[in-house]
Amino acid sequence: MPESSYDILIVGGGIYGCGIAQSAAASGYRTGLIEQHTLASGTSSQSTKLIHGGLRYLEQGNLKLVYEALAERERLLRIAPAMVSREWFYIPIYRDSKRPAWMVRTGLLLYWLLSGGRSRFKSVAEPEWANVLPGLNRDNMSALLAYEDAATDDAALTRAVAASATSFGCDIREHAELASARYENSRWQTTLASGEQLTSRLLINAAGAWINRVQELLQPAPAGIAVRLVQGTHLLLPRKSPGYIYTESRDGRVMFFRPWQDQMLVGTTETLFEGDPGDVSPTAQEIAAILATYNHYFPTLACSESDIITTYCGLRVLPNEKSGPFSASRETVICCDNNESPAYIAVYGGKLTTYRQEAEKVVKLIGKTIPPLRKTDTSRIALTPASKP
Ligand SMILES: Cc1cc2nc3c(=O)[nH]c(=O)nc-3n(C[C@H](O)[C@H](O)[C@H](O)COP(=O)(O)OP(=O)(O)OC[C@H]3O[C@@H](n4cnc5c(N)ncnc54)[C@H](O)[C@@H]3O)c2cc1C
């Protein structure tokens, strides 16, 4: 076969595209991946960088997602110990908190059960509060709870998965933008913006927030699903974070404070976004809302806009259901053109934490069209940090 002819061509070099590339290449498929910019330049470098079950999804009653994500967390802690670390997260409860201590304790108990006992939790005694979280507002505080979860560097994890894919023979191309693709004679003829032509038996759309834009470039156009894009902003502040803190924003939503590059990362927001995903940027209201929350919790270390080191913003892909963005499902939706023998597979939404198991589901679907050379279990493949481009 010529160099640019693959069994599978993946569009998108985020965690999902790289995860599918790793699993497919390890299964023996001749795999290519194209990324319009650089690996992890989309949402996979703009997240809160947590590998977690998602305590807040318990409120939505999504026990399956939490259970599966917690199991994935344990696998990633095992296979990527240099990039995923177990941490204590603190939850301060105030007399006016939307979620009272009994409710949070119940949630932590359920979280512990769903994790098979791998998310211990505890109450921190009042005399310890000032030592554990120096600078935190203790006015009206009624309890301090703590539980175990995990944190990562999302872009580093994505690059490590890509490096693993390359080690199994995957051809990864950065600065390679899909311009169009046509399905003829049982093969995809893909044209890059550079004019280069690639061919493949299957095309996998893992373009994140660009998923429906990529779909519009395909002929014949596959059926897709409508999605909403919801932007989430983070601020990096010049304060040493006393630890990982999970709390409520001023309007009652979840907000994380976490150490990042020796400073404090605070986020996130949920703002509906319409337009070109490449143009997403933090709004003035989001920045003001995050700063107000930070200043409420750390009044003696208060920051103003001029203190902000940097801001960043990522896009969630949410199925277009009626619920608000905050309560919309974070589950991954995998669609294909034909369940018996797909030529096109699209991966919508999901979490960083669950990329590996979703990638394995995609590769199982690929197996209906082209049987794999060998069976692979990526939960047994160690991931090591890859160098930055
Ligand atoms: C604010 C925020 C916080 C989050 N925090 C967490 C968290 O703490 N933990 C967690 O588990 N999950 C979290 N998530 C979810 C997680 O970040 C995403 O599920 C994940 O990063 C999505 O990865 P992806 O590969 O689907 O998309 P992306 O990372 O966006 O990758 C898609 C890629 O496709 C490329 N592309 C697009 N069009 C083309 C084209 N025509 N040709 C070639 N390439 C193209 C893009 O450049 C991009 O790199 C968060 C999400 C957001 C928005």
The ligand as an ORCA input file, in Angstrom:
! r2SCAN-3c Opt
* xyz 0 1
  C     -13.928     23.703     30.663
  C     -13.824     22.212     30.592
  C     -13.315     21.501     31.680
  C     -13.214     20.112     31.609
  N     -12.661     19.455     32.660
  C     -12.573     18.105     32.618
  C     -11.944     17.408     33.698
  O     -11.436     18.002     34.657
  N     -11.910     16.058     33.625
  C     -12.462     15.357     32.579
  O     -12.434     14.136     32.611
  N     -12.992     15.996     31.511
  C     -13.046     17.352     31.508
  N     -13.562     18.022     30.433
  C     -13.938     17.262     29.228
  C     -12.688     16.964     28.372
  O     -11.793     18.038     28.412
  C     -13.114     16.660     26.947
  O     -14.049     15.620     26.944
  C     -11.968     16.197     26.051
  O     -10.827     17.006     26.184
  C     -12.453     16.207     24.601
  O     -11.434     15.698     23.794
  P     -11.627     15.542     22.222
  O     -10.472     14.763     21.728
  O     -12.999     15.045     21.932
  O     -11.644     17.047     21.651
  P     -10.407     18.047     21.383
  O      -9.368     17.954     22.430
  O     -10.998     19.399     21.148
  O      -9.778     17.497     20.027
  C     -10.393     17.686     18.769
  C      -9.278     18.046     17.811
  O      -9.773     18.022     16.463
  C      -9.016     18.937     15.721
  N      -9.701     19.261     14.454
  C     -10.859     19.933     14.314
  N     -11.167     20.073     13.010
  C     -10.180     19.456     12.299
  C      -9.931     19.263     10.902
  N     -10.754     19.739      9.948
  N      -8.817     18.582     10.531
  C      -7.954     18.087     11.473
  N      -8.148     18.266     12.815
  C      -9.249     18.937     13.220
  C      -8.916     20.124     16.674
  O      -7.856     20.994     16.339
  C      -8.726     19.454     18.035
  O      -7.370     19.372     18.409
  C     -13.648     19.413     30.462
  C     -14.157     20.124     29.371
  C     -14.232     21.506     29.426
  C     -14.752     22.276     28.250
*
